[in-house]
Amino acid sequence: MTVQAHLESLQKKHGALEEELHSLMVSPSRNEAEVAECKRRKLRIKDEIERLKSPIH
């Protein structure tokens, strides 16, 4: 997998997690542990995206 393809895959996953997080946040029976885990996964992916975009990775 090329770096560009990996980056695109991560961006899709990040978008999907954004949607999942929104769904969790508006749910009346919100589970804070699930919200926190979703935020952690989203942040890990964002960090990986930024690392790949960096000129020195």
Legacy VTK file of the C-alpha trace (Angstrom):
# vtk DataFile Version 3.0
C-alpha trace
ASCII
DATASET POLYDATA
POINTS 57 float
0.000 0.000 0.000
1.375 3.366 -0.964
1.618 6.161 1.553
-1.088 8.068 -0.335
-3.443 5.069 -0.301
-2.801 4.551 3.410
-3.461 8.234 4.058
-6.761 8.077 2.170
-7.776 4.973 4.119
-7.007 6.709 7.412
-8.983 9.779 6.362
-12.011 7.602 5.607
-11.693 5.897 8.994
-11.389 9.309 10.671
-14.585 10.474 8.957
-16.423 7.318 9.991
-15.306 7.815 13.586
-16.516 11.434 13.427
-19.965 10.164 12.458
-19.869 7.471 15.137
-18.840 10.015 17.767
-21.667 12.337 16.743
-24.159 9.472 17.070
-22.811 8.591 20.503
-22.962 12.213 21.658
-26.606 12.748 20.685
-27.778 9.424 22.080
-30.027 9.835 25.135
-28.420 6.771 26.733
-24.889 8.003 26.133
-22.138 5.749 27.444
-19.227 7.963 28.479
-16.731 5.093 28.234
-17.729 4.482 24.603
-17.468 8.194 23.842
-13.995 8.351 25.382
-12.821 5.270 23.471
-14.146 6.664 20.197
-12.344 9.956 20.838
-9.095 8.075 21.564
-9.332 6.065 18.336
-10.116 9.213 16.357
-7.128 11.030 17.887
-4.768 8.112 17.161
-5.858 8.156 13.518
-5.497 11.937 13.341
-1.972 11.679 14.768
-1.088 9.003 12.200
-2.468 11.195 9.396
-0.371 14.134 10.575
2.702 11.916 10.850
2.245 10.706 7.272
1.723 14.258 6.000
4.904 15.416 7.720
7.835 15.816 5.328
9.995 13.780 7.733
8.112 10.587 8.609
LINES 1 58
57 0 1 2 3 4 5 6 7 8 9 10 11 12 13 14 15 16 17 18 19 20 21 22 23 24 25 26 27 28 29 30 31 32 33 34 35 36 37 38 39 40 41 42 43 44 45 46 47 48 49 50 51 52 53 54 55 56
